[in-house]
């Protein structure tokens, strides 16, 4: 089993609902949430970059309203 160097989002602070990310040796990005650490999403740097840009642009705001 691969060992991941999980990094917690600085936005999470000491809150319970934390997002963690880890880069793998082959360049993939792993993402997990602290409430369910066994559920891990795998993506690419380009796809994660596009998602983050969309979040910053407000493209998903309607989902939290």
C-alpha positions in Angstrom: 0.0 0.0 0.0 1.3 3.4 -0.9 2.2 5.9 1.8 0.7 9.4 1.2 2.0 12.7 2.5 -1.5 14.2 3.2 -1.6 18.0 3.4 -4.6 19.6 5.1 -6.2 22.6 3.6 -5.1 25.8 5.5 -8.7 27.0 5.1 -9.9 24.1 7.4 -8.0 25.4 10.4 -9.0 23.3 13.5 -12.5 22.5 12.0 -13.8 19.0 11.8 -14.6 19.0 8.0 -11.1 19.1 6.6 -10.0 18.5 3.0 -6.6 16.7 2.5 -4.6 16.4 -0.7 -1.6 14.3 -1.6 0.6 14.0 -4.8 1.7 10.5 -5.8 5.0 9.5 -7.4 3.3 9.1 -10.8 1.9 12.7 -10.7 -1.7 11.9 -9.7 -3.5 13.9 -7.1 -5.4 12.2 -4.2 -8.1 14.1 -2.3 -10.0 12.9 0.8 -12.2 14.4 3.4 -11.6 13.9 7.1 -15.1 12.5 7.9 -14.5 9.6 5.5 -10.7 9.2 5.0 -11.1 5.8 3.3 -12.9 7.4 0.4 -10.3 8.9 -1.9 -10.7 10.7 -5.2 -7.9 10.5 -7.7 -7.5 13.2 -10.3 -4.8 14.9 -12.4 -3.1 18.2 -11.7 -4.8 19.7 -14.8 -8.3 18.6 -13.8 -7.8 19.8 -10.2 -6.5 23.2 -11.6 -9.6 23.5 -13.7 -11.9 22.7 -10.8 -10.2 25.2 -8.5 -10.4 27.9 -11.1 -14.1 27.1 -11.5 -14.6 27.3 -7.7 -12.8 30.7 -7.6 -14.9 32.0 -10.4 -18.1 31.1 -8.6 -19.2 28.4 -11.1 -20.5 26.2 -8.3 -22.0 28.8 -6.0 -25.5 27.7 -6.9 -24.9 24.3 -5.3 -24.5 25.9 -1.8 -27.3 28.4 -1.9 
